[in-house]
C-alpha cells in the first residue's frame, strides 16, 4: 500500500488579511508557520520517496518546514507551476469581504468555488496580464501533471507528499474522490492539515482522510 499526502500551505499573510492571493507570491503568516510545524509533527512517522510543490513561496516554505521536522530535507523535491494556485485575475489583492459587499456573497462564492466560472480578468495592479482561471482551467494544467508525475510515483509503490494550494489541490481531490461540479462547489481544503490518500498495489485509491 502506498500513500499520497496532500497539504495546503499554511496561512499566508494575505489569507490573514482576507485578500485574494492567486499567483501573487506572499509569505506565510506567523500562524501559517505554526500550522506547517504542526503538520510536520503529524507526519513524523511517514517516510516519503519524493516531494512535489508549486513555484510559490508559501507552499515552498510550508514544505521546507515539514521536511525539517520529519528530518527528510535531502529527498528530491520537484517544483512546478502546474501546482500553483488558480489565478484569481482582477480579484488578486482585493479584500474578500469588500468584494462580497460590492457583488454579493453568492457571486463571490461562485468565483471562489465553482468549477467553470472564472473571476473577472481585466488588468489591475496585481493582474497586469489581465489573466484569470476557473477551477476547470486550473485542473487543465494540474491534472495532466498529477497523472504523469505524481500518480506514476504512487503506482510504483512510493509514498509521496504534495504541498500546494487550495484550488490546485481541489482539482486533484475532485478527480481522486470522483466529485461532481456541484459537489466541488462545497469543497474547502483547510490550511496546514495533512490529507491522506491510501492506494492498493494496483494504484487504486482505497481510502482518504485527514489527520
Secondary structure, DSSP 8 states (H G I E B T S, - for coil): -EEEEEEE---BHHHHTTB--TT----B-HHHHHHHHHHHHHTTT---SEEEE-SSHHHHHHHHHHHHHTT-TTSEEEE-GGGS----GGGTTSBHHHHHHHH-HHHHHHHHH-SS-------BTTBTT-----HHHHHHHHHHHIIIIIHHHHHTT--EEEEE-HHHHHHHHHHHTT--HHHHTT----BT--EEEEE-TTS-EEEEEE-
